[in-house]
Amino acid sequence: AQQGIYKKWSFRATSDNVRDRYFKEIREGVYQINPRIREKVRFAVLNLVEDKYPGLYNQTHSMDLILCNNVLIYFSQDKIDTTIH
């Protein structure tokens, strides 16, 4: 993910127009996100249950958070409620 490289399967629900606008095919069936977008992405550890966000102290005050359903399936209902509210 930090390299921004994805295989064609990752775009199965994405239009070719969107894929072609933000990604470049670097070899057959393998795409890399536009460097201008990739340089804006920061990877960091965040405990979704325990850490407070958004917050200035952990630099999450202006972040976008994308959660996959596969993350939440491991949480109890009360932890899901805490995380998404």
Phi and psi restraints in degrees (range 20) as a CNS / XPLOR table:
assign (resid 1 and name C) (resid 2 and name N)
       (resid 2 and name CA) (resid 2 and name C) 1.0 -65.3 20.0 2
assign (resid 2 and name N) (resid 2 and name CA)
       (resid 2 and name C) (resid 3 and name N) 1.0 -27.1 20.0 2
assign (resid 2 and name C) (resid 3 and name N)
       (resid 3 and name CA) (resid 3 and name C) 1.0 -83.1 20.0 2
assign (resid 3 and name N) (resid 3 and name CA)
       (resid 3 and name C) (resid 4 and name N) 1.0 -15.1 20.0 2
assign (resid 3 and name C) (resid 4 and name N)
       (resid 4 and name CA) (resid 4 and name C) 1.0 69.8 20.0 2
assign (resid 4 and name N) (resid 4 and name CA)
       (resid 4 and name C) (resid 5 and name N) 1.0 32.8 20.0 2
assign (resid 4 and name C) (resid 5 and name N)
       (resid 5 and name CA) (resid 5 and name C) 1.0 -109.1 20.0 2
assign (resid 5 and name N) (resid 5 and name CA)
       (resid 5 and name C) (resid 6 and name N) 1.0 129.4 20.0 2
assign (resid 5 and name C) (resid 6 and name N)
       (resid 6 and name CA) (resid 6 and name C) 1.0 -137.2 20.0 2
assign (resid 6 and name N) (resid 6 and name CA)
       (resid 6 and name C) (resid 7 and name N) 1.0 146.5 20.0 2
assign (resid 6 and name C) (resid 7 and name N)
       (resid 7 and name CA) (resid 7 and name C) 1.0 -86.4 20.0 2
assign (resid 7 and name N) (resid 7 and name CA)
       (resid 7 and name C) (resid 8 and name N) 1.0 163.8 20.0 2
assign (resid 7 and name C) (resid 8 and name N)
       (resid 8 and name CA) (resid 8 and name C) 1.0 -52.7 20.0 2
assign (resid 8 and name N) (resid 8 and name CA)
       (resid 8 and name C) (resid 9 and name N) 1.0 -34.7 20.0 2
assign (resid 8 and name C) (resid 9 and name N)
       (resid 9 and name CA) (resid 9 and name C) 1.0 -57.8 20.0 2
assign (resid 9 and name N) (resid 9 and name CA)
       (resid 9 and name C) (resid 10 and name N) 1.0 -32.8 20.0 2
assign (resid 9 and name C) (resid 10 and name N)
       (resid 10 and name CA) (resid 10 and name C) 1.0 -63.8 20.0 2
assign (resid 10 and name N) (resid 10 and name CA)
       (resid 10 and name C) (resid 11 and name N) 1.0 -19.1 20.0 2
assign (resid 10 and name C) (resid 11 and name N)
       (resid 11 and name CA) (resid 11 and name C) 1.0 -104.2 20.0 2
assign (resid 11 and name N) (resid 11 and name CA)
       (resid 11 and name C) (resid 12 and name N) 1.0 16.4 20.0 2
assign (resid 11 and name C) (resid 12 and name N)
       (resid 12 and name CA) (resid 12 and name C) 1.0 -60.7 20.0 2
assign (resid 12 and name N) (resid 12 and name CA)
       (resid 12 and name C) (resid 13 and name N) 1.0 -25.9 20.0 2
assign (resid 12 and name C) (resid 13 and name N)
       (resid 13 and name CA) (resid 13 and name C) 1.0 -110.6 20.0 2
assign (resid 13 and name N) (resid 13 and name CA)
       (resid 13 and name C) (resid 14 and name N) 1.0 17.0 20.0 2
assign (resid 13 and name C) (resid 14 and name N)
       (resid 14 and name CA) (resid 14 and name C) 1.0 -115.5 20.0 2
assign (resid 14 and name N) (resid 14 and name CA)
       (resid 14 and name C) (resid 15 and name N) 1.0 137.4 20.0 2
assign (resid 14 and name C) (resid 15 and name N)
       (resid 15 and name CA) (resid 15 and name C) 1.0 -67.7 20.0 2
assign (resid 15 and name N) (resid 15 and name CA)
       (resid 15 and name C) (resid 16 and name N) 1.0 150.7 20.0 2
assign (resid 15 and name C) (resid 16 and name N)
       (resid 16 and name CA) (resid 16 and name C) 1.0 -59.0 20.0 2
assign (resid 16 and name N) (resid 16 and name CA)
       (resid 16 and name C) (resid 17 and name N) 1.0 -34.7 20.0 2
assign (resid 16 and name C) (resid 17 and name N)
       (resid 17 and name CA) (resid 17 and name C) 1.0 -60.5 20.0 2
assign (resid 17 and name N) (resid 17 and name CA)
       (resid 17 and name C) (resid 18 and name N) 1.0 -45.8 20.0 2
assign (resid 17 and name C) (resid 18 and name N)
       (resid 18 and name CA) (resid 18 and name C) 1.0 -67.3 20.0 2
assign (resid 18 and name N) (resid 18 and name CA)
       (resid 18 and name C) (resid 19 and name N) 1.0 -46.5 20.0 2
assign (resid 18 and name C) (resid 19 and name N)
       (resid 19 and name CA) (resid 19 and name C) 1.0 -56.3 20.0 2
assign (resid 19 and name N) (resid 19 and name CA)
       (resid 19 and name C) (resid 20 and name N) 1.0 -48.4 20.0 2
assign (resid 19 and name C) (resid 20 and name N)
       (resid 20 and name CA) (resid 20 and name C) 1.0 -69.2 20.0 2
assign (resid 20 and name N) (resid 20 and name CA)
       (resid 20 and name C) (resid 21 and name N) 1.0 -25.8 20.0 2
assign (resid 20 and name C) (resid 21 and name N)
       (resid 21 and name CA) (resid 21 and name C) 1.0 -73.7 20.0 2
assign (resid 21 and name N) (resid 21 and name CA)
       (resid 21 and name C) (resid 22 and name N) 1.0 -37.2 20.0 2
assign (resid 21 and name C) (resid 22 and name N)
       (resid 22 and name CA) (resid 22 and name C) 1.0 -110.1 20.0 2
assign (resid 22 and name N) (resid 22 and name CA)
       (resid 22 and name C) (resid 23 and name N) 1.0 -7.9 20.0 2
assign (resid 22 and name C) (resid 23 and name N)
       (resid 23 and name CA) (resid 23 and name C) 1.0 -132.1 20.0 2
assign (resid 23 and name N) (resid 23 and name CA)
       (resid 23 and name C) (resid 24 and name N) 1.0 153.3 20.0 2
assign (resid 23 and name C) (resid 24 and name N)
       (resid 24 and name CA) (resid 24 and name C) 1.0 -119.5 20.0 2
assign (resid 24 and name N) (resid 24 and name CA)
       (resid 24 and name C) (resid 25 and name N) 1.0 134.4 20.0 2
assign (resid 24 and name C) (resid 25 and name N)
       (resid 25 and name CA) (resid 25 and name C) 1.0 -74.5 20.0 2
assign (resid 25 and name N) (resid 25 and name CA)
       (resid 25 and name C) (resid 26 and name N) 1.0 117.4 20.0 2
assign (resid 25 and name C) (resid 26 and name N)
       (resid 26 and name CA) (resid 26 and name C) 1.0 -96.6 20.0 2
assign (resid 26 and name N) (resid 26 and name CA)
       (resid 26 and name C) (resid 27 and name N) 1.0 -19.6 20.0 2
assign (resid 26 and name C) (resid 27 and name N)
       (resid 27 and name CA) (resid 27 and name C) 1.0 -161.7 20.0 2
assign (resid 27 and name N) (resid 27 and name CA)
       (resid 27 and name C) (resid 28 and name N) 1.0 168.9 20.0 2
assign (resid 27 and name C) (resid 28 and name N)
       (resid 28 and name CA) (resid 28 and name C) 1.0 -55.3 20.0 2
assign (resid 28 and name N) (resid 28 and name CA)
       (resid 28 and name C) (resid 29 and name N) 1.0 119.5 20.0 2
assign (resid 28 and name C) (resid 29 and name N)
       (resid 29 and name CA) (resid 29 and name C) 1.0 76.2 20.0 2
assign (resid 29 and name N) (resid 29 and name CA)
       (resid 29 and name C) (resid 30 and name N) 1.0 11.0 20.0 2
assign (resid 29 and name C) (resid 30 and name N)
       (resid 30 and name CA) (resid 30 and name C) 1.0 -128.4 20.0 2
assign (resid 30 and name N) (resid 30 and name CA)
       (resid 30 and name C) (resid 31 and name N) 1.0 128.3 20.0 2
assign (resid 30 and name C) (resid 31 and name N)
       (resid 31 and name CA) (resid 31 and name C) 1.0 -125.1 20.0 2
assign (resid 31 and name N) (resid 31 and name CA)
       (resid 31 and name C) (resid 32 and name N) 1.0 147.0 20.0 2
assign (resid 31 and name C) (resid 32 and name N)
       (resid 32 and name CA) (resid 32 and name C) 1.0 -124.0 20.0 2
assign (resid 32 and name N) (resid 32 and name CA)
       (resid 32 and name C) (resid 33 and name N) 1.0 137.5 20.0 2
assign (resid 32 and name C) (resid 33 and name N)
       (resid 33 and name CA) (resid 33 and name C) 1.0 -66.3 20.0 2
assign (resid 33 and name N) (resid 33 and name CA)
       (resid 33 and name C) (resid 34 and name N) 1.0 150.9 20.0 2
assign (resid 33 and name C) (resid 34 and name N)
       (resid 34 and name CA) (resid 34 and name C) 1.0 -54.0 20.0 2
assign (resid 34 and name N) (resid 34 and name CA)
       (resid 34 and name C) (resid 35 and name N) 1.0 130.5 20.0 2
assign (resid 34 and name C) (resid 35 and name N)
       (resid 35 and name CA) (resid 35 and name C) 1.0 -56.3 20.0 2
assign (resid 35 and name N) (resid 35 and name CA)
       (resid 35 and name C) (resid 36 and name N) 1.0 -33.2 20.0 2
assign (resid 35 and name C) (resid 36 and name N)
       (resid 36 and name CA) (resid 36 and name C) 1.0 -63.1 20.0 2
assign (resid 36 and name N) (resid 36 and name CA)
       (resid 36 and name C) (resid 37 and name N) 1.0 -32.9 20.0 2
assign (resid 36 and name C) (resid 37 and name N)
       (resid 37 and name CA) (resid 37 and name C) 1.0 -79.1 20.0 2
assign (resid 37 and name N) (resid 37 and name CA)
       (resid 37 and name C) (resid 38 and name N) 1.0 -45.3 20.0 2
assign (resid 37 and name C) (resid 38 and name N)
       (resid 38 and name CA) (resid 38 and name C) 1.0 -59.0 20.0 2
assign (resid 38 and name N) (resid 38 and name CA)
       (resid 38 and name C) (resid 39 and name N) 1.0 -37.3 20.0 2
assign (resid 38 and name C) (resid 39 and name N)
       (resid 39 and name CA) (resid 39 and name C) 1.0 -68.6 20.0 2
assign (resid 39 and name N) (resid 39 and name CA)
       (resid 39 and name C) (resid 40 and name N) 1.0 -14.7 20.0 2
assign (resid 39 and name C) (resid 40 and name N)
       (resid 40 and name CA) (resid 40 and name C) 1.0 -90.0 20.0 2
assign (resid 40 and name N) (resid 40 and name CA)
       (resid 40 and name C) (resid 41 and name N) 1.0 -6.6 20.0 2
assign (resid 40 and name C) (resid 41 and name N)
       (resid 41 and name CA) (resid 41 and name C) 1.0 -93.9 20.0 2
assign (resid 41 and name N) (resid 41 and name CA)
       (resid 41 and name C) (resid 42 and name N) 1.0 135.9 20.0 2
assign (resid 41 and name C) (resid 42 and name N)
       (resid 42 and name CA) (resid 42 and name C) 1.0 -125.5 20.0 2
assign (resid 42 and name N) (resid 42 and name CA)
       (resid 42 and name C) (resid 43 and name N) 1.0 131.9 20.0 2
assign (resid 42 and name C) (resid 43 and name N)
       (resid 43 and name CA) (resid 43 and name C) 1.0 -101.4 20.0 2
assign (resid 43 and name N) (resid 43 and name CA)
       (resid 43 and name C) (resid 44 and name N) 1.0 134.6 20.0 2
assign (resid 43 and name C) (resid 44 and name N)
       (resid 44 and name CA) (resid 44 and name C) 1.0 -154.9 20.0 2
assign (resid 44 and name N) (resid 44 and name CA)
       (resid 44 and name C) (resid 45 and name N) 1.0 160.9 20.0 2
assign (resid 44 and name C) (resid 45 and name N)
       (resid 45 and name CA) (resid 45 and name C) 1.0 -83.1 20.0 2
assign (resid 45 and name N) (resid 45 and name CA)
       (resid 45 and name C) (resid 46 and name N) 1.0 134.1 20.0 2
assign (resid 45 and name C) (resid 46 and name N)
       (resid 46 and name CA) (resid 46 and name C) 1.0 -145.6 20.0 2
assign (resid 46 and name N) (resid 46 and name CA)
       (resid 46 and name C) (resid 47 and name N) 1.0 123.0 20.0 2
assign (resid 46 and name C) (resid 47 and name N)
       (resid 47 and name CA) (resid 47 and name C) 1.0 -84.2 20.0 2
assign (resid 47 and name N) (resid 47 and name CA)
       (resid 47 and name C) (resid 48 and name N) 1.0 109.0 20.0 2
assign (resid 47 and name C) (resid 48 and name N)
       (resid 48 and name CA) (resid 48 and name C) 1.0 -64.4 20.0 2
assign (resid 48 and name N) (resid 48 and name CA)
       (resid 48 and name C) (resid 49 and name N) 1.0 -23.0 20.0 2
assign (resid 48 and name C) (resid 49 and name N)
       (resid 49 and name CA) (resid 49 and name C) 1.0 -91.2 20.0 2
assign (resid 49 and name N) (resid 49 and name CA)
       (resid 49 and name C) (resid 50 and name N) 1.0 -39.6 20.0 2
assign (resid 49 and name C) (resid 50 and name N)
       (resid 50 and name CA) (resid 50 and name C) 1.0 -99.6 20.0 2
assign (resid 50 and name N) (resid 50 and name CA)
       (resid 50 and name C) (resid 51 and name N) 1.0 -36.3 20.0 2
assign (resid 50 and name C) (resid 51 and name N)
       (resid 51 and name CA) (resid 51 and name C) 1.0 -73.6 20.0 2
assign (resid 51 and name N) (resid 51 and name CA)
       (resid 51 and name C) (resid 52 and name N) 1.0 148.0 20.0 2
assign (resid 51 and name C) (resid 52 and name N)
       (resid 52 and name CA) (resid 52 and name C) 1.0 -93.1 20.0 2
assign (resid 52 and name N) (resid 52 and name CA)
       (resid 52 and name C) (resid 53 and name N) 1.0 127.2 20.0 2
assign (resid 52 and name C) (resid 53 and name N)
       (resid 53 and name CA) (resid 53 and name C) 1.0 -150.6 20.0 2
assign (resid 53 and name N) (resid 53 and name CA)
       (resid 53 and name C) (resid 54 and name N) 1.0 150.7 20.0 2
assign (resid 53 and name C) (resid 54 and name N)
       (resid 54 and name CA) (resid 54 and name C) 1.0 -69.7 20.0 2
assign (resid 54 and name N) (resid 54 and name CA)
       (resid 54 and name C) (resid 55 and name N) 1.0 148.0 20.0 2
assign (resid 54 and name C) (resid 55 and name N)
       (resid 55 and name CA) (resid 55 and name C) 1.0 -155.4 20.0 2
assign (resid 55 and name N) (resid 55 and name CA)
       (resid 55 and name C) (resid 56 and name N) 1.0 146.5 20.0 2
assign (resid 55 and name C) (resid 56 and name N)
       (resid 56 and name CA) (resid 56 and name C) 1.0 -71.2 20.0 2
assign (resid 56 and name N) (resid 56 and name CA)
       (resid 56 and name C) (resid 57 and name N) 1.0 -35.7 20.0 2
assign (resid 56 and name C) (resid 57 and name N)
       (resid 57 and name CA) (resid 57 and name C) 1.0 -65.6 20.0 2
assign (resid 57 and name N) (resid 57 and name CA)
       (resid 57 and name C) (resid 58 and name N) 1.0 -28.3 20.0 2
assign (resid 57 and name C) (resid 58 and name N)
       (resid 58 and name CA) (resid 58 and name C) 1.0 -112.4 20.0 2
assign (resid 58 and name N) (resid 58 and name CA)
       (resid 58 and name C) (resid 59 and name N) 1.0 16.8 20.0 2
assign (resid 58 and name C) (resid 59 and name N)
       (resid 59 and name CA) (resid 59 and name C) 1.0 57.2 20.0 2
assign (resid 59 and name N) (resid 59 and name CA)
       (resid 59 and name C) (resid 60 and name N) 1.0 36.4 20.0 2
assign (resid 59 and name C) (resid 60 and name N)
       (resid 60 and name CA) (resid 60 and name C) 1.0 -108.9 20.0 2
assign (resid 60 and name N) (resid 60 and name CA)
       (resid 60 and name C) (resid 61 and name N) 1.0 12.3 20.0 2
assign (resid 60 and name C) (resid 61 and name N)
       (resid 61 and name CA) (resid 61 and name C) 1.0 -66.9 20.0 2
assign (resid 61 and name N) (resid 61 and name CA)
       (resid 61 and name C) (resid 62 and name N) 1.0 -24.3 20.0 2
assign (resid 61 and name C) (resid 62 and name N)
       (resid 62 and name CA) (resid 62 and name C) 1.0 -130.9 20.0 2
assign (resid 62 and name N) (resid 62 and name CA)
       (resid 62 and name C) (resid 63 and name N) 1.0 31.9 20.0 2
assign (resid 62 and name C) (resid 63 and name N)
       (resid 63 and name CA) (resid 63 and name C) 1.0 -94.1 20.0 2
assign (resid 63 and name N) (resid 63 and name CA)
       (resid 63 and name C) (resid 64 and name N) 1.0 155.8 20.0 2
assign (resid 63 and name C) (resid 64 and name N)
       (resid 64 and name CA) (resid 64 and name C) 1.0 -98.1 20.0 2
assign (resid 64 and name N) (resid 64 and name CA)
       (resid 64 and name C) (resid 65 and name N) 1.0 134.6 20.0 2
assign (resid 64 and name C) (resid 65 and name N)
       (resid 65 and name CA) (resid 65 and name C) 1.0 -116.3 20.0 2
assign (resid 65 and name N) (resid 65 and name CA)
       (resid 65 and name C) (resid 66 and name N) 1.0 122.2 20.0 2
assign (resid 65 and name C) (resid 66 and name N)
       (resid 66 and name CA) (resid 66 and name C) 1.0 -112.5 20.0 2
assign (resid 66 and name N) (resid 66 and name CA)
       (resid 66 and name C) (resid 67 and name N) 1.0 119.3 20.0 2
assign (resid 66 and name C) (resid 67 and name N)
       (resid 67 and name CA) (resid 67 and name C) 1.0 -110.5 20.0 2
assign (resid 67 and name N) (resid 67 and name CA)
       (resid 67 and name C) (resid 68 and name N) 1.0 136.7 20.0 2
assign (resid 67 and name C) (resid 68 and name N)
       (resid 68 and name CA) (resid 68 and name C) 1.0 -91.0 20.0 2
assign (resid 68 and name N) (resid 68 and name CA)
       (resid 68 and name C) (resid 69 and name N) 1.0 145.5 20.0 2
assign (resid 68 and name C) (resid 69 and name N)
       (resid 69 and name CA) (resid 69 and name C) 1.0 -54.3 20.0 2
assign (resid 69 and name N) (resid 69 and name CA)
       (resid 69 and name C) (resid 70 and name N) 1.0 -31.8 20.0 2
assign (resid 69 and name C) (resid 70 and name N)
       (resid 70 and name CA) (resid 70 and name C) 1.0 -65.0 20.0 2
assign (resid 70 and name N) (resid 70 and name CA)
       (resid 70 and name C) (resid 71 and name N) 1.0 -18.6 20.0 2
assign (resid 70 and name C) (resid 71 and name N)
       (resid 71 and name CA) (resid 71 and name C) 1.0 -75.4 20.0 2
assign (resid 71 and name N) (resid 71 and name CA)
       (resid 71 and name C) (resid 72 and name N) 1.0 -47.4 20.0 2
assign (resid 71 and name C) (resid 72 and name N)
       (resid 72 and name CA) (resid 72 and name C) 1.0 -71.2 20.0 2
assign (resid 72 and name N) (resid 72 and name CA)
       (resid 72 and name C) (resid 73 and name N) 1.0 -21.2 20.0 2
assign (resid 72 and name C) (resid 73 and name N)
       (resid 73 and name CA) (resid 73 and name C) 1.0 -65.6 20.0 2
assign (resid 73 and name N) (resid 73 and name CA)
       (resid 73 and name C) (resid 74 and name N) 1.0 -16.8 20.0 2
assign (resid 73 and name C) (resid 74 and name N)
       (resid 74 and name CA) (resid 74 and name C) 1.0 -90.3 20.0 2
assign (resid 74 and name N) (resid 74 and name CA)
       (resid 74 and name C) (resid 75 and name N) 1.0 -4.1 20.0 2
assign (resid 74 and name C) (resid 75 and name N)
       (resid 75 and name CA) (resid 75 and name C) 1.0 -97.5 20.0 2
assign (resid 75 and name N) (resid 75 and name CA)
       (resid 75 and name C) (resid 76 and name N) 1.0 150.8 20.0 2
assign (resid 75 and name C) (resid 76 and name N)
       (resid 76 and name CA) (resid 76 and name C) 1.0 -72.9 20.0 2
assign (resid 76 and name N) (resid 76 and name CA)
       (resid 76 and name C) (resid 77 and name N) 1.0 164.2 20.0 2
assign (resid 76 and name C) (resid 77 and name N)
       (resid 77 and name CA) (resid 77 and name C) 1.0 -60.8 20.0 2
assign (resid 77 and name N) (resid 77 and name CA)
       (resid 77 and name C) (resid 78 and name N) 1.0 -40.2 20.0 2
assign (resid 77 and name C) (resid 78 and name N)
       (resid 78 and name CA) (resid 78 and name C) 1.0 -66.4 20.0 2
assign (resid 78 and name N) (resid 78 and name CA)
       (resid 78 and name C) (resid 79 and name N) 1.0 -33.9 20.0 2
assign (resid 78 and name C) (resid 79 and name N)
       (resid 79 and name CA) (resid 79 and name C) 1.0 -73.1 20.0 2
assign (resid 79 and name N) (resid 79 and name CA)
       (resid 79 and name C) (resid 80 and name N) 1.0 -34.1 20.0 2
assign (resid 79 and name C) (resid 80 and name N)
       (resid 80 and name CA) (resid 80 and name C) 1.0 -61.8 20.0 2
assign (resid 80 and name N) (resid 80 and name CA)
       (resid 80 and name C) (resid 81 and name N) 1.0 -47.1 20.0 2
assign (resid 80 and name C) (resid 81 and name N)
       (resid 81 and name CA) (resid 81 and name C) 1.0 -60.2 20.0 2
assign (resid 81 and name N) (resid 81 and name CA)
       (resid 81 and name C) (resid 82 and name N) 1.0 -42.7 20.0 2
assign (resid 81 and name C) (resid 82 and name N)
       (resid 82 and name CA) (resid 82 and name C) 1.0 -63.4 20.0 2
assign (resid 82 and name N) (resid 82 and name CA)
       (resid 82 and name C) (resid 83 and name N) 1.0 -41.7 20.0 2
assign (resid 82 and name C) (resid 83 and name N)
       (resid 83 and name CA) (resid 83 and name C) 1.0 -67.9 20.0 2
assign (resid 83 and name N) (resid 83 and name CA)
       (resid 83 and name C) (resid 84 and name N) 1.0 -42.1 20.0 2
assign (resid 83 and name C) (resid 84 and name N)
       (resid 84 and name CA) (resid 84 and name C) 1.0 -92.6 20.0 2
assign (resid 84 and name N) (resid 84 and name CA)
       (resid 84 and name C) (resid 85 and name N) 1.0 -3.7 20.0 2
